[in-house]
C-alpha cells in the first residue's frame, strides 16, 4: 500500500517521485486534469471552470451579488455546519458510550468494515467485481488502465503524477452513503476541493496522544514526522484494526504504476509522545498520525 506526499500547495500528493519500486504514493488524483478519472485533481481543477460558468450564468440572468449578501450566505453556511456538527457530536457520543458498554462496533462502523470486505482487494490489472455488481472498486473510483498509463508516463517524465489513494476513499464513502465525501484532502476540503472539510464541519479529531481512532475511522497521516510535518497530508485510509505494534488499514494507491491496488494493508506502528507513527510497508517511510474523521459523526443518507 502506498502513501502520498503532497505536491506544493495545490495537491495532496506526496512521494510523487521517490516511489519508483514499487510506488508508495497515495496521491490524490486531483492533480491530473487531463486524465480520464474521477480524481481529486480533476475535481479540484474543474472547480475554477465551474465557478466561471456559474459567474457567467449569473451575469446573463442579471443577478448581482453584494458584500452583504455574500456575508449572509457565509454566515448561513457556518450556522448550518455548526448545527450539523453539534448533532453529529451528540450522536457520536452516544455511539461511543454504547461501544464502551458492549464492546461492539456501532452499526455505522460495522457497515464500513463490511464494505471493505466486499470491495477489497482489487487492482487495475486484476479487477475483482463483487457478486451482484458490474464494476470493481477501481472503476467505481474512476480509475482505468488508461489512467494508470497516463500517470506512469508523468512519473517517467519526472512530472507530478497521481495514485488512487484519495479516489478510493471517496468511492468508499459514497458506497457507505455518507453525507460528507472527502478524498486526499478530506481534513480541509470535500472531494470536489471545496471548503470546509471534515475539520471545519466538526467531524475531525486531532491526534493528541490521549484519544485513539476506532475501526472504521478515516485516518490522515502527515507527510513525515514531527513539528515540520504539521499541516501536511501524506496518506489517507480507513482503519480496520489498531494494535500495539501493527495497524491494519484499507487503502488505495498501492502497486507500481501503471497498476494500482486497493487492499487491506498491515503497517508497523510505534509511538512518539503517545502519537502513533506508522511505517509504509513499501518504501518504509514513517508518517505521523495527524488525526482522523470520526465515522460516528458522519451520517448515512443513502
C-alpha positions in Angstrom: 0.0 0.0 0.0 1.4 3.3 -0.8 1.3 6.8 0.8 1.0 10.1 -1.0 3.2 13.1 -0.3 1.6 16.4 -1.4 3.0 18.4 -4.3 3.5 22.0 -3.5 0.3 23.6 -2.1 -2.2 22.7 -4.8 -2.2 18.9 -4.4 -2.3 16.3 -1.7 0.2 14.1 -3.3 3.4 13.2 -1.6 6.3 11.0 -2.5 5.4 11.6 -6.2 8.9 11.0 -7.5 10.6 8.9 -4.8 8.3 5.8 -5.1 9.8 4.1 -8.1 10.0 0.4 -7.0 7.2 0.0 -6.0 5.0 3.1 -5.9 4.2 4.1 -2.3 2.4 7.3 -3.2 -1.3 7.7 -2.5 -1.5 11.0 -4.2 -4.9 12.4 -4.8 -5.9 12.4 -8.4 -7.0 16.0 -8.2 -3.6 16.6 -9.8 -4.3 15.1 -13.2 -6.8 17.3 -15.0 -6.3 15.6 -18.4 -6.5 12.1 -17.1 -9.8 10.1 -17.6 -10.6 9.7 -13.8 -12.9 11.0 -11.1 -9.7 12.2 -9.4 -9.1 14.8 -6.8 -7.1 17.0 -9.1 -9.7 16.8 -11.9 -12.4 17.8 -9.4 -10.2 20.5 -7.9 -9.2 22.0 -11.2 -12.7 21.8 -12.6 -14.0 24.0 -9.7 -12.5 27.0 -11.4 -14.2 26.2 -14.6 -17.5 25.6 -12.7 -17.1 28.9 -11.0 -16.6 30.7 -14.3 -19.7 29.0 -15.7 -21.7 30.0 -12.6 -20.5 33.6 -12.8 -21.3 33.8 -16.5 -24.8 32.4 -15.8 -25.4 34.9 -13.1 -24.4 37.8 -15.4 -26.8 36.5 -18.1 -29.7 36.3 -15.7 -29.0 39.9 -14.5 -28.2 38.6 -11.0 -25.8 40.5 -8.9 -24.2 39.8 -5.5 -23.3 42.3 -2.8 -20.8 42.1 0.1 -23.8 41.9 2.4 -25.4 39.0 0.6 -22.1 37.1 0.4 -21.6 37.6 4.2 -25.1 36.5 4.9 -24.6 33.4 2.7 -21.3 32.6 4.5 -23.0 33.1 7.9 -25.8 30.7 6.9 -23.4 28.1 5.8 -21.4 28.4 9.0 -24.5 28.2 11.1 -25.7 25.1 9.2 -22.3 23.4 9.6 -22.2 24.2 13.3 -25.7 22.8 13.8 -24.8 19.7 11.8 -21.6 19.2 13.7 -23.4 19.6 17.0 -25.9 16.9 16.1 -23.1 14.7 14.9 -21.1 15.1 18.1 -24.2 14.1 20.2 -24.8 11.0 18.1 -21.1 10.1 18.2 -21.0 10.4 22.0 -24.0 8.1 22.2 -22.4 5.5 19.8 -19.1 5.7 21.7 -20.9 5.1 25.0 -22.6 2.1 23.5 -19.4 0.7 22.2 -17.7 1.2 25.5 -20.5 -0.6 27.3 -20.9 -3.5 25.0 -17.5 -3.8 23.4 -19.3 -4.0 20.0 -18.8 -1.7 17.0 -21.6 0.7 16.1 -23.7 -0.1 13.1 -22.0 2.6 11.1 -18.6 1.2 11.7 -19.6 -2.4 11.0 -21.2 -1.2 7.8 -17.9 0.3 6.7 -15.9 -2.8 7.5 -18.5 -4.9 5.6 -18.0 -2.8 2.6 -14.2 -3.2 2.8 -14.7 -7.0 2.9 -17.0 -6.7 -0.1 -14.9 -4.4 -2.4 -11.3 -5.2 -1.4 -8.9 -6.5 -2.6 -8.9 -5.4 -6.2 -6.5 -3.8 -8.8 -6.3 -2.4 -12.3 -4.5 -5.5 -13.6 -6.7 -7.9 -11.7 -10.1 -6.3 -11.0 -12.4 -8.2 -8.7 -16.0 -7.4 -9.2 -18.2 -8.3 -6.2 -21.1 -10.6 -6.7 -24.2 -8.7 -8.0 -22.1 -5.7 -9.1 -21.0 -4.6 -12.6 -17.8 -2.8 -11.6 -14.9 -3.2 -9.2 -13.8 -0.6 -6.7 -11.1 0.9 -9.0 -13.8 1.6 -11.7 -16.1 3.0 -9.0 -13.3 5.4 -8.1 -12.8 6.4 -11.8 -9.6 4.6 -12.3 -8.9 2.6 -15.5 -5.8 1.2 -17.1 -5.6 4.3 -19.2 -5.5 6.4 -16.0 -2.6 4.2 -14.7 -0.7 4.5 -18.0 -1.2 8.3 -18.1 0.2 8.7 -14.6 3.0 6.3 -15.3 4.1 8.5 -18.2 4.0 11.6 -16.0 6.2 9.8 -13.4 8.7 8.6 -16.0 8.9 12.1 -17.4 9.7 13.5 -13.9 6.4 15.3 -13.6 3.8 15.4 -10.9 1.7 12.2 -11.0 -1.2 10.8 -9.1 -2.2 7.5 -7.5 -5.6 6.3 -6.4 -5.5 6.8 -2.6 -7.9 9.7 -2.4 -10.3 8.4 -5.1 -10.6 5.0 -3.4 -11.5 6.7 -0.1 -14.1 8.9 -1.8 -15.6 5.9 -3.6 -15.9 4.0 -0.2 -17.6 7.0 1.4 -20.1 7.2 -1.5 -20.8 3.4 -1.2 -21.3 3.9 2.5 -23.8 6.6 1.8 -22.0 9.4 3.6 -23.5 12.9 3.9 -19.9 14.2 3.5 -17.5 12.8 0.9 -13.8 13.7 1.1 -10.7 12.4 -0.6 -7.0 13.0 -0.2 -7.5 16.5 1.4 -10.5 15.3 3.5 -9.3 17.2 6.5 -9.7 20.6 4.8 -11.9 20.0 1.7 -14.6 17.8 0.3 -13.9 15.6 -2.7 -14.6 18.4 -5.1 -11.9 20.6 -3.5 -14.4 22.9 -1.6 -14.1 24.1 1.9 -14.9 23.4 4.7 -13.5 19.9 5.1 -14.1 17.4 7.8 -12.2 19.6 10.3 -14.3 22.7 9.6 -17.5 20.7 9.9 -16.6 19.2 13.2 -16.1 15.6 12.0 -12.3 15.6 12.6 -10.4 14.6 15.7 -6.8 15.8 16.2 -4.3 13.2 17.3 -3.4 14.3 20.9 -1.9 11.2 22.4 -5.0 10.6 24.5 -7.8 9.8 22.2 -7.4 7.0 19.6 -9.2 6.2 16.4 -11.5 3.2 16.2 -12.2 0.7 13.4 -13.9 2.4 10.5 -12.5 5.8 11.2 -10.7 7.6 8.3 -7.1 8.2 9.3 -5.0 11.1 7.9 -1.2 10.6 8.0 1.2 13.5 7.7 4.0 13.7 5.1 6.7 13.0 7.7 7.2 13.1 11.4 7.5 16.0 13.9 6.6 19.6 14.0 7.8 20.3 10.5 5.1 17.9 9.2 2.2 19.8 10.8 -0.5 20.7 8.3 0.7 18.3 5.6 -1.0 15.2 4.3 0.9 12.1 3.2 -1.8 9.4 3.1 -5.4 8.7 3.8 -7.0 5.3 4.5 -9.7 3.6 6.6 -8.6 2.0 9.9 -9.6 -1.7 10.1 -7.8 -2.6 13.3 -5.3 -0.9 15.7 -2.8 -2.9 17.7 0.2 -2.1 19.9 2.8 -2.8 17.2 0.7 -3.1 14.0 -2.3 -1.3 12.4 -4.3 -2.7 9.5 -5.7 -0.1 7.1 -7.9 -0.3 4.0 -6.2 1.9 1.3 -6.0 2.6 -2.4 -2.9 3.8 -4.1 -0.9 0.6 -3.8 1.1 -1.1 -6.6 3.6 0.2 -9.0 2.2 2.4 -11.8 0.6 1.7 -14.2 -1.1 -0.7 -11.9 -2.9 0.4 -8.8 -4.4 -1.7 -6.0 -6.9 -1.3 -3.2 -6.4 -3.6 -0.3 -6.1 -4.1 3.4 -2.5 -3.4 4.5 -0.6 -4.1 7.7 1.6 -1.3 8.9 4.1 -1.3 11.7 3.5 1.4 14.3 5.5 3.0 17.1 4.5 5.8 19.4 6.3 9.1 20.0 4.8 11.2 22.8 1.9 8.8 22.6 1.2 9.8 19.0 1.2 6.9 16.5 3.9 6.8 13.8 3.1 4.4 11.0 5.6 3.0 8.6 4.7 2.3 5.0 5.1 -1.3 4.0 6.6 -0.5 0.7 9.0 2.4 1.0 9.5 2.1 4.8 8.9 5.8 5.3 7.3 6.9 8.5 4.3 9.1 8.7 2.8 10.6 11.8 -0.9 10.3 12.5 -2.4 13.8 12.2 -5.9 12.9 13.1 -9.0 11.1 11.9 -12.5 11.6 10.7 -14.8 10.1 13.4 -17.1 7.8 11.4 -19.8 8.1 14.0 -20.1 11.8 13.4 -21.0 11.3 9.7 -24.5 10.4 8.6 -25.6 7.7 6.2 -28.1 9.3 3.9 -28.5 6.6 1.3 
